[in-house]
Amino acid sequence: MNNLTIVSKNGQAVTTSRQIAENFGKLHKDVLESARTIIGSAENSAQWFFASTYKDSTGRSLPEFIMNRDGFTLLAMGFTGSDAMQWKIKYIQAFNEMEKQLLKPLPQMSQMEIIAAIAQGAAEHEKQLKQISAMQMAQANELQGMRDVITLSTVSWREDTKNLLVKIAQKMGDIRLVSDLWKQAYKLLDTRMGVNVKQRLTNLRNRLMNEGVCKSKRDKANQLDVIGEDKKLIEGFVAIVKEMAIKEGVA
């Protein structure tokens, strides 16, 4: 390889042990060994040599050193021969050129460019603030939803469970699913509490008939009325609806 490239790393002009090995006709392992010898004997070696890795043609990760001008000077000091001298000169020239480039002042920005940069920064900042605000709002809504579920009580349980099942249906994308959710909740109640809510509803209507309650009022009796007669059923039904809400992410 007859390519000589000096690059910038952390504001310094640097080269690599692999490039030095190729240009000076050395085995890379020997160059690595020389670099390690210098590092082991010099207290300030961390300022000159930077341990790194590269991938070979087979994809293996192998060690190399990146070094600045001082590291190169120490390493190449012992290289001899006419070719070695020519490469030393080329490296010195390349280091000089790169360091000259690094010392060049940054181009001055015009007033309009500065204003545009400030405006762009402000727009980006405002965008970030809006995103943060939206995230906070979403978190607040989620927290409120969790509060609604947790505070679902056995006092206003009829209205609360109704509202929560509506929210679940909305979250699922179809308000018409409310009917199926009611059926699911009743079925879970039967299974967990070992009851038959439909049969209890029939029994309730029969009792109302024996008490002389008119048919229209008897027909209005529903499964919630059955649940409302038993404190344990109320507690079980409330717990079931809470679980359904949490499962669907309403909370």
Secondary structure, DSSP 4 states (H G I P E B T S, - for coil): ------EEETTEEEEEHHHHHHHTT--HHHHHHHHHHHHHH-TTGGGTEEEEEEE-TT--EEEEEEEEHHHHHHHHTT--SHHHHHHHHHHHHHHHHHHHHHHSPPPPPPHHHHHHHHHHHHHHHHHHHHHHHHHHHHHHHHHHHHHHHHT--SSSHHHHHHHHHHHHHHHTT-GGGHHHHHHHHHHHHHHHHT--HHHHHHHHHHHHHHTT--HHHHHH--HHHHHHT-HHHHHHHHHHHHHHHHHTT--
